[in-house]
Amino acid sequence: MSDNILEVRDLKVHFPIKKGVFSRTIGYVKAVDGVSFELRRGETLGVVGESGCGKSTTSRAILMLNKPCGGEIVFNGRDIKTFKGEELLEYHRKVQVVFQDPQASLNPRHTVRDILTEGMIYHGLIKKEDASGAAAKLLEQVGMPPTILERYPHEFSGGQRQRICIARAIALKPELLICDEAVSALDLSIRAQVLDLLMDLKRELGLSLLFITHDIGVVQHIADRILVMNKGRIEESGTCDEVLKSPKKEYTRYLMASVPKIGRELAVD
């Protein structure tokens, strides 16, 4: 088996620009335009760039939410375009995602127990009568008490909701977890706790992580390697030390300079 769990080769995702009464295509927005990279098993790969650079579109293509117009996405040695039936269902189980907005990601009409176990029951991982016990174990894994099983998403804070989203993602025993701006909407203190949780779960469950963010200051604490994206292309890549200590591209230096720094000047009489 290859050391790479995921290989993206010359990926292109273009969106048509329509105009006129007959909605004629007059051009394309090249959201992703020739992106290639590998993700090794057990590795955390950070994908960094400003809004609109194509990083989330890349993740959505991997999740089969956006249809590529070119290139290949290879998972465990096979192009995902060839997956059908049971193979496709298994792929969707093995690749899970944590989105940016936990409130929008959770069904407001479902209890925590239903949110965590719906996918497990559908994929045949548990029986319906075992749902409460399985959900309680998942909550313990993400640092939340099992007493909240009957509560609804609106009753929790943003950080708590994101922990529930993470619990739902790991419920299906995935091999690859995509975190698409998973901590961007959280307060700084809560952000650090969620990052620590993700790193702990990665080690415990043997996950591979694709961590997408606009904040290059975040990935240095969690990623093994970094990809810097700009205008649908990869601007620079390498280990954290290579990219952060000696960036080769001006765009990377611009991203690093945008990270807020806490400090103060002391006045001297």
C-alpha positions in Angstrom: 0.0 0.0 0.0 1.2 3.5 -0.9 2.5 5.8 1.9 0.0 8.4 0.5 -3.6 8.2 1.5 -4.5 11.1 -0.9 -3.0 12.3 -4.1 -4.3 15.3 -6.0 -3.0 15.6 -9.5 -3.5 18.8 -11.7 -6.9 19.4 -10.2 -9.0 22.0 -11.9 -12.4 23.4 -10.8 -13.8 26.1 -13.1 -17.2 27.8 -12.7 -18.9 29.3 -15.7 -19.8 32.9 -16.0 -23.3 33.3 -17.5 -24.8 36.4 -19.1 -27.9 37.4 -21.1 -31.4 36.1 -21.4 -30.2 32.8 -22.7 -27.5 32.5 -20.0 -24.7 32.1 -22.4 -21.3 31.2 -21.0 -18.9 34.1 -21.6 -16.0 32.9 -19.4 -14.9 30.9 -16.4 -13.8 31.6 -12.9 -10.8 29.4 -12.4 -11.2 28.7 -8.7 -8.7 25.9 -8.7 -6.3 25.7 -11.7 -3.8 22.9 -11.7 -3.3 22.0 -8.0 -1.2 18.9 -7.2 -0.2 17.6 -3.8 0.1 14.4 -1.7 -1.1 13.7 1.8 0.8 10.9 3.7 -0.9 8.5 6.1 -0.9 9.9 9.6 0.2 13.4 8.4 -1.4 16.8 9.0 -1.2 18.9 5.8 -2.0 22.6 6.3 -3.5 24.5 3.3 -3.2 28.2 3.8 -4.4 31.2 1.8 -6.6 34.3 1.9 -10.4 34.1 1.1 -11.0 33.2 -2.5 -7.7 31.5 -3.1 -9.4 28.1 -3.9 -8.5 26.2 -0.7 -12.1 25.4 0.3 -13.0 24.6 -3.3 -10.2 22.1 -3.4 -11.6 20.4 -0.2 -15.1 20.4 -1.7 -13.8 18.6 -4.8 -12.2 16.0 -2.6 -15.5 15.6 -0.8 -17.3 15.3 -4.2 -19.3 18.5 -3.5 -17.8 20.3 -6.4 -17.2 18.5 -9.7 -13.7 18.9 -11.1 -13.3 19.8 -14.8 -9.8 18.3 -14.9 -7.2 16.3 -13.0 -7.4 13.4 -10.7 -8.2 12.8 -7.0 -6.7 9.5 -5.9 -7.7 8.0 -2.5 -5.9 4.8 -1.3 -4.5 4.3 -4.8 -7.7 4.7 -6.8 -9.3 7.6 -8.7 -12.5 8.6 -6.8 -14.2 9.1 -10.2 -14.2 5.3 -10.6 -16.1 4.7 -7.3 -19.7 3.5 -7.6 -22.2 1.8 -5.3 -20.7 0.3 -2.2 -17.3 1.7 -3.0 -18.7 5.2 -3.2 -20.6 4.8 0.1 -17.4 3.5 1.7 -15.4 6.5 0.4 -17.9 8.9 2.0 -17.6 7.1 5.3 -13.8 7.2 5.2 -13.5 10.9 4.3 -15.2 13.2 6.8 -15.3 16.9 7.2 -15.6 19.6 9.9 -16.9 22.9 8.5 -16.3 26.4 9.7 -19.8 27.2 11.0 -20.9 24.6 13.5 -24.4 26.1 13.9 -25.1 25.8 10.2 -23.6 22.3 10.2 -26.0 20.8 12.7 -29.7 20.1 12.2 -31.5 22.3 14.7 -34.4 19.8 14.9 -32.2 16.8 16.0 -30.9 16.0 19.4 -27.2 15.5 20.0 -27.8 11.7 20.1 -29.5 11.7 16.7 -26.8 13.9 15.2 -24.0 11.7 16.4 -25.6 8.3 15.5 -27.6 8.9 12.3 -24.6 8.1 10.1 -23.5 5.2 12.2 -26.9 3.5 11.9 -27.0 4.2 8.2 -23.6 2.7 7.6 -24.4 -0.3 9.7 -21.8 0.4 12.4 -24.3 0.2 15.2 -27.8 -0.9 15.8 -30.5 1.6 16.7 -30.9 0.3 20.2 -27.2 0.9 20.9 -27.4 4.6 19.8 -27.3 6.2 23.3 -24.2 4.2 24.4 -22.3 4.9 21.2 -23.2 8.6 21.4 -22.0 8.8 25.0 -18.6 7.3 24.1 -18.2 9.8 21.3 -19.0 12.7 23.6 -16.4 11.5 26.1 -13.8 11.4 23.3 -14.3 15.1 22.6 -14.5 16.2 26.2 -18.2 16.6 26.7 -20.5 15.0 29.2 -23.0 12.2 28.1 -25.8 14.0 30.0 -26.3 16.3 27.0 -27.7 13.6 24.6 -31.2 14.9 24.6 -30.3 18.6 24.1 -30.4 20.5 20.9 -27.7 22.5 19.0 -29.0 26.0 20.0 -28.4 25.2 23.7 -24.6 25.1 23.2 -21.8 27.7 22.7 -19.9 27.8 19.4 -17.0 25.8 20.9 -19.3 23.1 22.2 -21.1 22.9 18.9 -17.8 22.4 17.1 -16.9 19.6 19.5 -20.2 17.9 18.6 -19.3 18.4 14.9 -15.9 16.7 15.5 -17.6 13.9 17.4 -20.0 13.3 14.5 -17.0 13.3 12.0 -15.1 10.7 13.9 -18.2 8.6 14.5 -17.8 6.8 11.2 -14.2 5.8 11.9 -12.7 7.8 9.0 -9.2 7.6 7.6 -9.1 11.2 6.4 -10.5 14.2 8.2 -10.8 17.5 6.4 -11.0 20.6 8.6 -12.2 23.5 6.5 -11.6 26.6 8.6 -12.7 24.5 11.6 -11.5 27.0 14.3 -11.8 30.3 12.4 -15.2 31.2 14.0 -14.0 30.4 17.6 -12.6 32.6 20.3 -8.8 32.4 20.7 -8.9 30.4 24.0 -11.5 28.0 22.6 -9.5 27.8 19.4 -6.5 26.5 21.2 -8.6 23.8 23.0 -10.1 22.6 19.8 -6.7 22.4 18.1 -5.4 20.3 21.0 -8.4 18.1 20.7 -7.8 17.5 17.0 -4.2 16.7 17.6 -5.1 14.2 20.3 -7.7 12.5 18.2 -5.3 12.3 15.3 -2.8 10.4 17.4 -5.5 8.2 19.1 -7.4 7.2 15.9 -4.5 7.3 13.4 -6.1 9.9 11.3 -4.7 11.9 8.4 -5.7 15.6 8.5 -6.2 18.1 5.7 -6.3 21.4 7.7 -7.6 24.4 5.7 -7.3 27.9 7.1 -6.5 31.5 6.2 -4.4 32.0 9.3 -0.8 30.8 8.8 -0.3 31.4 12.5 -2.6 28.4 13.3 -1.1 25.8 11.0 2.4 26.1 12.5 1.0 24.6 15.7 -0.7 21.6 14.0 0.7 20.9 10.6 3.6 18.7 9.5 3.7 20.3 6.0 2.2 23.5 4.6 0.8 24.4 1.2 0.3 28.1 0.4 -2.4 28.7 -2.2 -3.0 31.9 -4.2 -5.5 32.5 -7.1 -6.2 28.8 -7.5 -2.6 27.6 -7.6 0.0 26.4 -5.1 2.3 29.3 -4.4 4.7 27.5 -2.1 5.0 24.2 -0.2 7.3 22.5 2.3 7.7 21.6 6.0 6.6 24.2 8.6 10.3 25.1 9.2 11.0 25.5 5.5 8.0 27.7 4.8 7.8 29.7 8.0 11.4 30.3 8.7 12.6 31.0 5.1 9.6 31.7 2.9 10.6 31.9 -0.8 7.5 33.8 -2.1 6.4 37.3 -1.4 2.8 36.2 -1.0 3.9 33.8 1.9 5.7 36.7 3.6 2.5 38.8 3.2 0.4 36.1 4.9 3.0 35.8 7.8 3.0 39.6 8.2 -0.8 39.6 8.5 -0.7 37.5 11.7 -1.5 39.7 14.7 1.3 40.1 17.2 0.7 40.9 20.9 3.1 43.3 22.5 3.5 46.7 24.1 5.9 49.6 24.3 7.0 50.8 27.7 7.2 54.5 28.2 10.4 55.7 29.8 10.4 59.0 31.7 
